[in-house]
Amino acid sequence: MKKTFEQYLVQTKICKTLFLKKNQDYGTAWRILRPSSLTDQIFIKAKRIREIEEKGSSKIDEGIESEFIGIINYCMMAQIQLELPTDAPLELETAAVSKLYDQYHDLTFELMKAKNHDYGEAWRDMRISSLTDLILMKILRTKQIEDNEGKTLVSEGLDANYQDIINYAVFALIKLTEAG
């Protein structure tokens, strides 16, 4: 499992680096988006991955790796949006954004370690297409929870679903790196 942890941290560092570079370019313009809009952005990226997997090609010169990275970063944005009060400023300092990113990264990483222990790294025997399908299922669950105004009877909340989506996307990136 040590290898998994190291690979995970390599992939999430790539994601955070891109996130912070885009923050330098655009600021925190994404703060205008409601969590449900971020969920829809995650859905679009996952849907594109599935289309590429099914068609075997794409007309846009960006592979699925960039889409998985986008999924991870949009999930981070969504978790940050869920935490911040509605009256928080739209523009956040880079240091504050980096700290929030790290906070949700660390929580998600700990969840991955716990689940990876319990499931015995079952994801390593899965197809990337199955990880894509799991991401799409989690997005649909998230949309249903959002439509229910965040209320669940027995299910995990929005944050847990975003964390699972991140972990599936990181696993896909690891598998793509190993296959490449």
C-alpha positions as CSV (number, residue, x, y, z in Angstrom):
1,M,0.0,0.0,0.0
2,K,3.0,2.3,0.5
3,K,3.3,2.4,-3.3
4,T,-0.3,3.4,-3.6
5,F,0.1,6.2,-1.1
6,E,3.2,7.5,-3.0
7,Q,1.5,7.3,-6.4
8,Y,-1.6,9.0,-4.9
9,L,0.5,11.9,-3.6
10,V,2.3,12.3,-7.0
11,Q,-1.0,12.5,-8.9
12,T,-2.7,14.9,-6.4
13,K,0.4,17.2,-6.4
14,I,0.0,17.5,-10.2
15,C,-3.7,18.4,-9.7
16,K,-2.9,21.0,-7.0
17,T,-0.2,22.5,-9.1
18,L,-2.5,23.0,-12.0
19,F,-5.3,24.3,-9.7
20,L,-2.9,27.0,-8.3
21,K,-1.7,28.0,-11.7
22,K,-5.2,28.4,-12.9
23,N,-5.9,30.4,-9.7
24,Q,-3.1,32.8,-10.8
25,D,-4.6,33.1,-14.2
26,Y,-8.3,33.4,-13.2
27,G,-8.4,34.1,-9.5
28,T,-11.3,32.4,-7.8
29,A,-13.9,33.2,-10.4
30,W,-15.2,29.6,-9.8
31,R,-16.5,30.9,-6.4
32,I,-19.5,32.4,-8.3
33,L,-20.7,28.8,-9.1
34,R,-23.1,27.1,-6.8
35,P,-22.2,23.6,-5.7
36,S,-24.8,22.2,-8.1
37,S,-23.1,24.0,-11.0
38,L,-19.8,22.5,-10.0
39,T,-21.5,19.0,-9.9
40,D,-22.7,19.6,-13.4
41,Q,-19.1,20.5,-14.5
42,I,-17.9,17.3,-12.9
43,F,-20.6,15.4,-14.8
44,I,-19.6,17.0,-18.1
45,K,-16.0,15.9,-17.6
46,A,-17.0,12.3,-16.6
47,K,-19.4,12.1,-19.6
48,R,-16.6,13.2,-22.0
49,I,-14.3,10.5,-20.5
50,R,-17.0,7.9,-21.1
51,E,-17.7,9.0,-24.6
52,I,-14.0,8.8,-25.4
53,E,-13.8,5.3,-23.8
54,E,-16.8,4.1,-25.9
55,K,-15.8,5.7,-29.2
56,G,-12.1,5.0,-28.8
57,S,-11.1,8.5,-30.0
58,S,-11.7,12.2,-29.5
59,K,-11.8,15.2,-31.8
60,I,-10.4,17.6,-29.2
61,D,-6.7,17.3,-28.6
62,E,-7.0,16.6,-24.9
63,G,-6.9,13.1,-23.5
64,I,-8.8,11.7,-20.5
65,E,-6.0,12.4,-18.1
66,S,-6.8,16.1,-18.2
67,E,-10.5,15.4,-17.6
68,F,-9.7,13.3,-14.5
69,I,-7.6,16.1,-13.2
70,G,-10.5,18.5,-13.9
71,I,-12.8,16.2,-12.0
72,I,-10.5,16.2,-9.0
73,N,-10.1,20.0,-9.0
74,Y,-13.8,20.7,-9.5
75,C,-14.6,18.3,-6.5
76,M,-12.1,20.3,-4.4
77,M,-13.9,23.5,-5.5
78,A,-17.2,22.0,-4.5
79,Q,-16.0,21.0,-1.1
80,I,-14.6,24.5,-0.5
81,Q,-17.9,26.0,-1.7
82,L,-19.8,23.8,0.8
83,E,-17.7,25.0,3.7
84,L,-17.6,28.7,3.0
85,P,-20.4,30.9,4.1
86,T,-22.6,32.5,1.4
87,D,-21.3,35.9,2.4
88,A,-17.6,35.0,2.0
89,P,-15.8,37.1,-0.6
90,L,-15.7,35.8,-4.1
91,E,-12.0,36.5,-4.5
92,L,-9.8,34.6,-2.1
93,E,-6.1,35.0,-1.5
94,T,-3.9,32.2,-3.1
95,A,-2.6,31.2,0.4
96,A,-6.2,30.7,1.6
97,V,-7.2,28.7,-1.4
98,S,-4.1,26.6,-1.1
99,K,-4.8,25.9,2.6
100,L,-8.4,24.9,1.8
101,Y,-7.3,22.7,-1.0
102,D,-4.8,21.0,1.4
103,Q,-7.5,20.6,4.0
104,Y,-9.8,18.7,1.7
105,H,-6.9,16.8,0.1
106,D,-5.8,15.5,3.5
107,L,-9.4,14.4,4.5
108,T,-9.8,12.7,1.2
109,F,-6.4,11.0,1.4
110,E,-7.2,9.7,4.9
111,L,-10.5,8.3,3.6
112,M,-8.7,6.6,0.7
113,K,-6.2,5.0,3.1
114,A,-9.0,3.7,5.3
115,K,-11.0,2.3,2.4
116,N,-8.0,0.9,0.6
117,H,-7.2,-1.0,3.8
118,D,-10.7,-2.4,4.1
119,Y,-11.1,-3.2,0.4
120,G,-7.5,-4.6,-0.2
121,E,-6.7,-2.3,-3.1
122,A,-9.5,-3.8,-5.2
123,W,-9.3,-0.8,-7.5
124,R,-6.1,-2.2,-8.9
125,D,-8.0,-5.0,-10.5
126,M,-10.7,-2.8,-12.0
127,R,-10.9,-1.3,-15.5
128,I,-10.6,2.4,-15.9
129,S,-14.0,2.3,-17.6
130,S,-15.4,0.9,-14.3
131,L,-13.9,3.8,-12.4
132,T,-15.5,6.2,-14.9
133,D,-18.9,4.5,-14.3
134,L,-18.5,4.7,-10.5
135,I,-17.7,8.4,-10.9
136,L,-20.8,8.9,-13.0
137,M,-22.9,7.0,-10.4
138,K,-21.5,9.1,-7.6
139,I,-22.3,12.3,-9.6
140,L,-25.9,11.1,-10.1
141,R,-26.2,10.4,-6.4
142,T,-24.8,13.9,-5.6
143,K,-27.3,15.5,-8.0
144,Q,-30.1,13.6,-6.2
145,I,-28.9,14.8,-2.8
146,E,-28.7,18.4,-4.1
147,D,-32.2,18.1,-5.5
148,N,-33.3,16.9,-2.0
149,E,-31.7,20.1,-0.6
150,G,-28.9,18.1,1.0
151,K,-31.2,15.8,3.0
152,T,-30.5,12.1,3.2
153,L,-32.2,9.4,5.2
154,V,-29.4,6.8,5.5
155,S,-26.8,7.9,2.8
156,E,-23.6,9.7,3.0
157,G,-23.7,13.5,2.3
158,L,-22.3,15.6,-0.5
159,D,-18.8,15.8,0.9
160,A,-18.4,12.0,1.1
161,N,-19.5,11.7,-2.5
162,Y,-17.1,14.3,-3.7
163,Q,-14.3,12.5,-1.8
164,D,-15.2,9.2,-3.4
165,I,-15.2,10.8,-6.8
166,I,-11.8,12.3,-6.2
167,N,-10.4,8.9,-5.1
168,Y,-11.8,7.1,-8.1
169,A,-10.3,9.8,-10.4
170,V,-6.9,9.5,-8.7
171,F,-7.0,5.7,-9.1
172,A,-7.7,6.2,-12.8
173,L,-4.8,8.6,-13.1
174,I,-2.5,6.0,-11.4
175,K,-3.7,3.3,-13.7
176,L,-3.2,5.5,-16.8
177,T,0.3,6.3,-15.6
178,E,1.1,2.6,-15.1
179,A,-0.3,1.7,-18.5
180,G,1.6,4.5,-20.3
